[in-house]
Amino acid sequence: MRSKLHFLGLFFACYLLSADYCFSQDIHFAQYTQMPLATNPAQAGTTVWIRAQMSYREQWGSVTIPYRTFGFSFDQKFRKRWARQIETVFSQRKTLFFQKVSETGLGWGILVLKDQAGTSQMGTTNANLSLAYQAKIGQNQMLSLGLQGGLAQRSINYNDLKWGSQYDGSNYDPNLPAQEDFSKTSVIYPDFGAGLLWTYKKNERYMRGNDQRDVYLGASISHFAQPSYSFFGTTETLYRKYIIHGHSLLGVDNTNYSFTPTFLYAQQGTAREILFGTLVRYMLKEDSHYTGYVKGAAVSLGGYYRYQDAVIVAANIEMASYSLGISYDINVSGLKAVTYGRGGFEITLRLLNPSPFLYSNASFNK
């Protein structure tokens, strides 16, 4: 039994190190809508004035040293397109609310990603700047074009690796030479991408009406120049990565419920990822328009399916400008013989300014 598990573990490690799988392991998140610039640079400066996210993902810890991914994203509109206003009503109470001034114009963002994998501590660190322009193309529609560019570093630690040449025929001997070239442990290369995003918003976000229709559809391309990232000076290059994605917020009229369906298709070389699912969102309360002391809140539960890989259970809690998202991948592919279904854990923190509970008109003003 022990030898069988050892064999399965060895098979798993070889599978993860194969070229095709490495391409599919281009940094990604289950809660991809919470890390928008990692999916499409055209999303820089959309939705609200300021948006910041942090994500952490850990997977495959049941069979090897965990693969860990960290992400930080910040984006902002170049000019503040929200105006804070005070309205005095007959009772002399003051109502605070946010009104849209303009949704069109430039947005910018910063994306930092770090991934570390397995015994070799194979790491990838990306730092990118995104720039996007949003233009109104209809009463309720907007089209965005985004560009992204930055630097990436790929690194490896050979110290804990074992090589076939270090087996003397029956046992492993660390004193035997590895007969490998360890002269280069880091590679730095430029990286570029671009994307398009179509946005549709209609109706108002009142708790008593709840008839909003927010829809986002986009496409992007990463590693546009197919940079070389080999440690050995070979012609090994990154395949371009193509993504088609969409998500929406669909209110159920005159209830506290909404649905947030999501899908993503990614293709990189011969590897692909297909993810789809939805959360059910329940609005607990709206922001107080009079005192400002009562903060809006909502909770979401649901899940996603990553085709031929994992079932993902997810939850999200929103309170005023902040939200906390948690998800877990339950592995259902052929690797479950090794992982026993234990895929990956992910947690995301997000800040929006102003709070999404403060404004009500969901269409584009300008």
Helices and strands as residue ranges (DSSP letters): H 2-17, H 19-24, G 32-34, G 36-38, G 41-43, E 50-59, E 67-77, E 82-88, E 94-100, E 105-117, E 122-136, E 141-155, G 164-166, E 186-202, E 213-222, E 241-251, E 257-259, E 262-268, E 271-285, E 297-306, E 310-319, E 322-331, H 336-339, E 342-353
